């Protein structure tokens, strides 16, 4: 990178810090810090959610998977079929949860089941999200170190110093604003790159290979990415992730009304697929570029094993093909995407810590004291994630791949806990927690006894075991069960739109599969 490119990056980072300082000047309470005063628009909250999902890891990993990984290609698009279906389900689950959750989505569990359920669910989130954030810092900093030609420690400092200070100053409102900016930068970057690749190679060359999308496989014999595990398992995974993970559900809680929360879910269900499709097409374009430029693969940085690091195909392409200044702008997009994922996670970790563990023990806290606690825990989680990121490589070489699988161990049981609280009356907390523990145990047994079964099936399997165990124990105790009903905004129109979106995504996948 040239001095001009570094200047572009520096100007962006300084501008973001100034923006956070300006946004945070009016914060007076933890609700301002964690929920933005519930005055953020549905569109910005939905964009923030999408930006958190479609981050640097996606921008690097999706093209590598689609264009260069054995068994890859466009099969990843099958995963997106589950997103609008999950959003439709959450229209029922998250709206009643919003009424009792304050700044933490786990508040509804205490209201309907008991405090222990809230602490177990929140503690589970803190454990997995805290570790996952450290892993994200490790992966992104490693990439930034290679791209920017600096040491790993320098890359961590560059990324996290700005991210933590930005989060401390601005809270969720600043996170959402930066996410919107990042999403715009990423979208423009991908579209410009894709346009250049199409102009050079044409659509026919892009679709000459690796265009299989729909794979009629149940994922029982070693193929984790068949249609059925990605549809059914993906539905439970996304419902749990967007509904039971504080880092995602916090956006829904931050909306100013129940209708606003519904619009956040609707927009997320509609707008995520086009961006993921663009990522995947970018992967096809980069594969076509590599086939016509043999020296490109040789120019890639290598992994510790000496093989080309295909996760770096996109930034390497940018460095080779883009002019001075534009390289810095696109690298800003990569850094901004990394900040988006990390600052969102740290803010949500702080929210769960303060709302679920600190406030109940310190009810006398004033608004200003709660705000101070919020910022202190944000700093603490940021430092924890940094410290853990330096230990990732020594823990296990497969930890980057395994982190999603570890999360899937708990996704189903955690979703079952929420469904028991929100859909049924009469379930005892002890039965619900016993079901939660049994669901995780069942997933562990399935993982070790049948490793050939796709890990995506752990999500519905863990849900079924946890939900069924809790119901069974409740009925054995002679406790009657009744269905909860909630009054709220009508859902039929939004659900219908999301179902149509799922059908359109399936049609697009079918059409691509026939190319």
C-alpha positions in Angstrom: 0.0 0.0 0.0 1.2 3.5 -0.8 1.2 6.6 1.5 -2.0 7.8 -0.2 -3.7 4.5 0.7 -2.5 4.7 4.3 -3.8 8.3 4.4 -7.2 7.1 3.2 -7.3 4.5 6.0 -6.1 7.0 8.6 -8.7 9.6 7.7 -11.5 7.1 7.9 -10.5 5.8 11.3 -10.0 9.3 12.7 -13.4 10.3 11.2 -15.1 7.3 12.9 -13.7 8.2 16.3 -14.9 11.8 15.9 -18.3 10.5 14.9 -18.5 8.3 18.0 -17.5 11.2 20.2 -20.3 13.3 18.7 -22.9 10.6 18.9 -22.1 9.7 22.5 -22.3 13.2 23.9 -26.0 12.9 24.7 -25.9 9.5 26.5 -27.3 9.5 30.0 -28.2 5.9 30.8 -27.4 2.3 30.0 -30.5 2.2 27.8 -29.1 5.0 25.7 -25.8 3.1 25.5 -27.3 -0.4 24.8 -30.5 0.5 22.9 -29.7 3.9 21.4 -32.6 5.3 23.3 -34.9 3.1 21.1 -35.0 5.9 18.5 -33.1 4.2 15.7 -34.9 3.5 12.5 -35.9 0.0 11.4 -33.8 0.3 8.2 -30.6 1.2 10.0 -31.1 -1.6 12.6 -31.7 -4.1 9.8 -28.6 -2.8 7.9 -26.6 -3.2 11.1 -27.7 -6.8 11.5 -26.8 -7.6 8.0 -23.5 -5.8 8.2 -22.6 -7.8 11.4 -23.3 -11.0 9.5 -21.7 -10.2 6.2 -18.4 -9.0 7.6 -14.8 -9.4 6.8 -14.9 -13.1 7.4 -17.7 -13.4 4.9 -16.0 -11.2 2.3 -12.9 -13.3 2.5 -14.3 -16.7 3.2 -17.3 -16.8 0.8 -15.3 -16.1 -2.4 -12.6 -18.6 -1.3 -15.3 -21.3 -0.6 -17.2 -20.6 -3.8 -14.3 -20.3 -6.2 -11.4 -22.3 -4.8 -12.5 -24.9 -2.2 -12.9 -28.5 -3.1 -16.7 -29.3 -2.8 -17.4 -25.6 -2.7 -19.2 -23.5 -5.4 -22.6 -22.0 -5.1 -24.0 -24.7 -2.9 -23.6 -22.2 0.0 -26.7 -20.4 -1.4 -28.9 -23.2 -0.1 -28.2 -21.9 3.4 -30.0 -18.6 2.5 -33.3 -20.4 2.0 -33.6 -20.7 5.8 -33.2 -16.9 6.6 -36.6 -15.6 5.6 -38.3 -18.7 7.2 -36.4 -18.0 10.4 -37.4 -14.3 10.3 -41.1 -15.4 9.9 -40.8 -17.6 13.0 -39.2 -14.8 15.0 -42.1 -12.5 14.3 -44.0 -14.6 16.9 -41.1 -15.2 19.3 -39.2 -11.9 19.6 -42.2 -9.5 19.8 -43.5 -10.9 23.1 -39.9 -11.3 24.3 -39.4 -7.6 23.6 -42.0 -6.6 26.1 -40.1 -8.1 29.0 -36.5 -8.0 27.9 -35.3 -4.4 28.4 -31.7 -4.3 27.1 -31.1 -8.0 27.4 -33.2 -10.6 25.5 -32.7 -13.0 28.3 -35.0 -11.0 30.6 -38.1 -12.8 29.3 -36.7 -16.1 30.7 -36.7 -14.7 34.2 -40.2 -13.3 33.8 -41.7 -16.6 32.5 -39.5 -19.3 34.0 -37.2 -18.0 36.7 -33.9 -16.2 37.3 -31.8 -19.3 37.0 -33.0 -19.8 33.4 -32.0 -16.2 32.6 -28.5 -16.7 34.1 -27.9 -20.0 32.4 -28.9 -18.6 29.0 -27.0 -15.4 29.4 -23.9 -17.2 30.8 -24.0 -19.5 27.8 -24.1 -16.5 25.5 -21.2 -14.8 27.3 -19.0 -17.9 27.1 -19.6 -18.6 23.4 -19.7 -15.0 22.1 -16.7 -14.0 24.2 -14.6 -16.9 22.8 -15.9 -16.4 19.3 -15.0 -12.7 19.4 -11.5 -13.5 20.4 -11.3 -16.0 17.4 -12.7 -13.3 15.1 -10.0 -10.9 16.2 -7.4 -13.5 15.6 -8.6 -14.4 12.1 -9.2 -10.8 11.0 -5.9 -9.5 12.5 -4.0 -12.3 10.8 -5.4 -11.2 7.5 -4.8 -7.5 8.1 -1.2 -8.3 9.1 -0.6 -10.0 5.7 -2.4 -7.4 3.7 -0.9 -4.3 5.4 2.5 -6.0 5.8 2.7 -5.3 9.6 3.1 -7.6 12.5 0.2 -9.5 14.1 0.5 -7.4 17.3 0.4 -4.2 15.3 -2.7 -5.4 13.4 -4.5 -6.2 16.6 -3.6 -2.8 18.1 -4.7 -1.0 14.9 -8.0 -2.9 14.8 -8.9 -3.0 18.5 -7.7 0.3 19.7 -10.1 2.1 17.4 -12.9 -0.4 17.8 -12.9 -0.3 21.6 -12.6 3.5 21.9 -15.3 3.8 19.3 -17.6 1.5 21.2 -16.9 3.1 24.5 -17.7 6.6 23.2 -20.7 5.9 21.1 -22.5 2.7 22.3 -25.1 1.0 20.1 -26.0 4.1 18.2 -22.4 4.5 17.0 -22.2 0.8 16.3 -25.3 1.0 14.1 -24.1 4.1 12.2 -20.7 2.5 11.5 -22.5 -0.7 10.4 -24.5 1.2 7.9 -21.4 3.0 6.5 -19.6 -0.4 6.4 -22.4 -2.0 4.6 -22.4 0.7 1.9 -18.6 0.4 1.5 -18.8 -3.4 1.3 -21.6 -3.4 -1.2 -20.0 -0.8 -3.5 -16.6 -2.6 -3.2 -18.2 -6.0 -4.2 -20.2 -4.5 -7.1 -17.3 -2.6 -8.5 -15.1 -5.6 -8.4 -17.8 -7.9 -9.8 -18.4 -5.4 -12.7 -14.7 -5.4 -13.6 -14.5 -9.2 -13.5 -17.6 -9.5 -15.7 -16.2 -6.9 -18.2 -13.0 -8.9 -18.4 -14.3 -12.4 -18.5 -18.0 -12.2 -19.3 -20.9 -14.0 -17.6 -20.4 -17.2 -19.6 -16.9 -17.7 -18.2 -18.1 -17.0 -14.7 -20.7 -19.6 -14.9 -18.6 -22.2 -16.7 -17.9 -24.2 -13.5 -18.8 -24.6 -9.9 -22.4 -23.5 -10.4 -24.1 -26.5 -8.7 -26.5 -25.1 -6.1 -29.1 -27.6 -5.1 -27.7 -30.9 -3.7 -30.4 -33.4 -2.8 -28.6 -34.9 0.2 -29.8 -35.4 3.8 -26.3 -35.0 5.3 -26.2 -38.4 6.9 -23.1 -39.8 5.2 -20.4 -37.1 5.5 -21.8 -34.3 3.4 -22.5 -31.3 5.7 -23.9 -29.1 3.0 -26.8 -31.0 1.4 -30.1 -29.2 0.7 -32.0 -30.7 3.7 -29.5 -30.1 6.5 -28.9 -26.6 5.2 -32.7 -25.9 5.0 -33.9 -27.6 8.2 -30.8 -27.3 10.3 -30.2 -23.8 8.9 -33.8 -22.8 10.0 -33.1 -23.8 13.6 -29.6 -22.3 13.6 -30.8 -18.9 12.2 -33.9 -18.8 14.5 -31.7 -19.4 17.5 -28.9 -17.0 16.3 -31.2 -14.1 15.5 -33.6 -14.7 18.3 -31.6 -16.0 21.2 -28.1 -14.4 20.7 -27.9 -11.0 22.3 -25.6 -9.7 19.6 -28.4 -10.1 17.1 -31.6 -9.7 19.2 -30.3 -6.5 20.6 -31.2 -4.7 17.3 -34.8 -5.9 17.5 -35.0 -4.7 21.1 -33.6 -1.3 20.1 -36.5 -0.6 17.7 -38.9 2.1 18.9 -42.0 0.0 18.7 -43.3 -3.5 18.1 -44.0 -2.6 14.5 -40.5 -1.3 14.2 -39.1 -4.6 15.6 -41.2 -6.5 13.0 -39.8 -4.3 10.2 -36.2 -5.1 11.3 -36.9 -8.8 11.0 -38.7 -8.3 7.7 -35.9 -6.3 6.1 -33.3 -8.7 7.3 -35.2 -11.6 5.7 -35.4 -9.7 2.4 -32.1 -7.9 2.0 -29.5 -10.4 3.2 -29.7 -12.8 0.1 -28.8 -10.2 -2.6 -25.5 -9.4 -0.7 -24.6 -13.0 -0.2 -25.4 -13.7 -3.8 -23.0 -10.9 -4.8 -20.3 -12.4 -2.6 -20.8 -15.8 -4.3 -20.7 -14.3 -7.8 -17.5 -12.5 -6.8 -16.0 -15.9 -5.9 -16.9 -17.2 -9.4 -15.3 -14.1 -10.9 -12.1 -14.5 -9.0 -11.9 -18.1 -10.0 -12.2 -17.1 -13.6 -9.5 -14.4 -13.1 -7.2 -17.0 -11.6 -7.7 -19.5 -14.4 -6.7 -16.8 -16.9 -3.8 -15.5 -14.8 -1.8 -18.4 -13.5 0.7 -16.1 -11.8 -2.2 -14.9 -9.5 -2.2 -18.1 -7.4 1.5 -17.9 -7.0 1.2 -14.3 -5.7 -1.1 -15.3 -2.9 0.4 -15.4 0.6 0.9 -18.9 1.9 -0.5 -20.7 5.0 1.6 -22.2 7.7 1.5 -25.4 5.7 3.0 -23.7 2.7 -0.2 -23.8 0.5 -1.8 -20.8 -1.0 -4.1 -18.9 1.3 -7.3 -18.7 -0.7 -9.0 -16.6 1.9 -6.8 -13.7 0.6 -7.8 -14.0 -3.1 -10.0 -10.9 -2.9 -7.5 -8.5 -1.2 -4.7 -9.8 -3.5 -6.9 -9.1 -6.5 -7.5 -5.6 -5.2 -3.8 -4.9 -4.7 -3.0 -6.1 -8.2 -5.8 -4.5 -10.2 -6.9 -1.3 -8.3 -5.2 2.1 -8.5 -3.6 4.2 -5.8 -6.2 5.5 -3.4 -8.8 3.0 -4.4 -6.8 0.3 -2.7 -6.9 2.2 0.6 -10.6 2.8 0.2 -11.3 -0.9 -0.2 -9.0 -1.8 2.7 -11.0 0.7 4.7 -14.0 -1.5 3.8 -12.2 -4.6 5.2 -11.3 -2.9 8.4 -14.8 -1.4 8.8 -16.3 -4.8 8.3 -14.1 -6.2 11.0 -15.0 -3.4 13.3 -18.7 -4.0 12.6 -18.6 -7.6 13.8 -16.3 -6.9 16.8 -17.9 -3.8 18.2 -21.4 -5.3 17.9 -20.2 -8.4 19.9 -18.5 -6.4 22.6 -21.5 -4.1 23.1 -23.8 -7.1 23.4 -21.5 -8.8 25.8 -21.5 -5.7 27.9 -25.3 -5.5 27.7 -25.8 -9.1 28.9 -23.3 -8.6 31.7 -24.8 -5.4 33.0 -28.5 -6.3 32.6 -28.4 -9.9 33.6 -25.7 -10.0 36.3 -24.9 -6.5 37.6 -28.2 -4.7 37.7 -30.1 -7.4 39.6 -27.5 -7.4 42.3 -27.1 -3.6 42.3 -30.7 -2.3 42.0 -29.7 1.0 43.6 -27.6 2.0 40.6 -28.5 5.4 39.2 -28.6 6.0 35.4 -25.2 7.6 35.4 -23.7 4.7 37.5 -25.3 2.1 35.2 -23.7 3.9 32.2 -20.3 3.8 33.9 -20.7 0.1 34.5 -21.7 -0.3 30.8 -18.6 1.3 29.6 -16.4 -0.5 32.1 -17.7 -3.9 31.1 -17.3 -3.0 27.4 -13.6 -2.3 28.0 -13.3 -5.5 30.1 -14.8 -7.7 27.3 -12.7 -5.9 24.7 -9.5 -6.7 26.7 -10.6 -10.3 27.3 -11.2 -10.8 23.5 -7.8 -9.3 22.7 -6.0 -11.5 25.3 -7.8 -14.7 24.0 -7.0 -13.8 20.4 -3.3 -14.3 21.3 -4.0 -17.8 22.6 -6.1 -19.1 19.7 -3.3 -20.5 17.6 -1.9 -22.5 20.6 -5.2 -24.0 21.6 -6.0 -26.0 18.5 -5.4 -25.7 14.8 -9.0 -26.4 14.0 -10.5 -23.9 16.4 -11.5 -21.4 13.7 -13.5 -24.1 11.9 -14.8 -25.6 15.1 -16.3 -22.4 16.6 -19.5 -22.6 14.5 -19.9 -26.3 15.5 -19.5 -25.5 19.2 -22.2 -22.9 18.9 -24.5 -25.4 17.2 -24.2 -27.6 20.3 -26.2 -25.0 22.3 -28.3 -23.3 19.6 -31.1 -25.9 19.6 -31.4 -26.3 23.4 -31.3 -22.5 23.9 -34.0 -22.0 21.3 -36.1 -24.7 23.1 -35.6 -22.7 26.4 -37.1 -19.6 24.8 -40.0 -21.5 23.2 -40.9 -23.1 26.5 -41.0 -19.7 28.1 -42.8 -17.9 25.3 -45.3 -20.5 24.0 -46.4 -22.6 27.0 -47.7 -22.0 30.5 -47.0 -24.5 33.3 -43.4 -25.6 32.5 -41.4 -25.6 35.7 -38.0 -23.9 35.6 -36.3 -27.1 36.8 -37.9 -29.1 33.9 -36.8 -26.4 31.4 -33.2 -26.4 32.6 -33.1 -30.2 32.7 -34.3 -30.2 29.1 -31.6 -27.7 28.2 -28.8 -29.8 29.7 -30.2 -33.0 28.1 -30.3 -31.3 24.7 -26.6 -30.4 24.9 -25.7 -33.9 26.1 -27.7 -35.4 23.2 -25.8 -33.3 20.7 -22.5 -34.4 22.2 -23.5 -38.0 21.9 -24.6 -37.5 18.3 -21.4 -35.7 17.4 -19.2 -38.5 18.8 -21.3 -41.5 17.9 -22.3 -40.4 14.4 -19.6 -38.0 13.1 -20.8 -38.6 9.5 -24.0 -36.8 10.3 -23.9 -33.1 9.3 -23.3 -30.8 12.2 -26.3 -28.7 11.0 -28.6 -31.4 12.2 -27.4 -30.7 15.8 -29.5 -27.6 15.8 -33.0 -29.3 15.3 -31.8 -32.5 17.2 -30.8 -30.5 20.3 -34.0 -28.5 20.1 -36.2 -31.6 19.9 -34.4 -33.4 22.8 -34.5 -30.3 25.1 -38.1 -29.4 24.3 -39.4 -33.0 24.5 -37.6 -33.6 27.8 -39.0 -30.5 29.4 -42.5 -31.3 28.3 -42.2 -34.9 29.4 -40.9 -34.0 32.9 -43.7 -31.4 33.3 -46.4 -34.0 32.4 -44.9 -36.6 34.7 -45.2 -34.1 37.5 -48.9 -33.8 36.7 -48.5 -30.1 35.8 -51.1 -29.0 33.2 -49.8 -27.2 30.1 -51.6 -24.4 28.3 -50.7 -22.3 25.3 -49.7 -18.7 25.8 -51.4 -16.1 23.6 -50.2 -12.7 22.8 -52.0 -9.7 21.4 -50.0 -7.5 19.1 -49.6 -6.1 15.6 -50.9 -8.3 12.8 -48.3 -10.6 11.3 -50.0 -12.2 8.3 -48.7 -9.7 5.7 -45.1 -9.8 6.9 -45.2 -13.6 7.1 -46.6 -13.8 3.6 -43.9 -11.5 2.2 -41.2 -13.6 3.8 -42.6 -16.9 2.5 -42.7 -15.4 -1.0 -39.1 -14.3 -0.5 -38.1 -17.9 0.4 -39.8 -19.1 -2.8 -38.0 -16.5 -4.9 -34.7 -17.5 -3.4 -35.4 -21.2 -4.2 -36.3 -20.2 -7.8 -33.1 -18.2 -8.2 -31.1 -21.2 -6.8 -32.9 -23.6 -9.2 -32.2 -21.2 -12.1 -28.5 -21.0 -11.2 -28.3 -24.7 -10.9 -29.5 -25.1 -14.5 -26.7 -22.9 -15.9 
